[in-house]
C-alpha cells in the first residue's frame, strides 16, 4: 500500500483522518502521496478549511448567534478577493 496509493484512496484516507486516527502505515502512505500530488494537497487544505468553518458556525449557533447574519460589505469584499486569489493560485 505504501507506494501504490491512488488519489481515490488518498482522498478516502484524508476524509477518514478527519474522524479517527490513521494507522502508521496509512499515515506514511498518505504523507508520501501528498508529497507528490498537488491535487490531493489542495483537497486536504479544502477539508481543513471546511472543518474550521463548521466549527465557527457551530460555536456561533451554540452562542445563540443567527447563522444568516450578513457580512459587512468590506469584509465580504475582502473574503471574495481572498477566495479569488486562492483559486487562481491553485489552478
Number of C-alpha atoms within 10 A of each C-alpha: 11 13 10 9 17 15 15 10 13 23 19 11 19 21 15 12 14 12 8 9 11 15 10 9 11 18 17 15 19 24 15 14 20 18 10 10 14 12 14 20 18 13 15 17 12 12 16 15 12 12 13 12 12 12 12 12 15 14 12 13 12 10 9 9 12 11 10 6 7 9 10 8 9 8 11 12 12 11 13 11 12 12 12 11 11 11 10 9 8 9 6
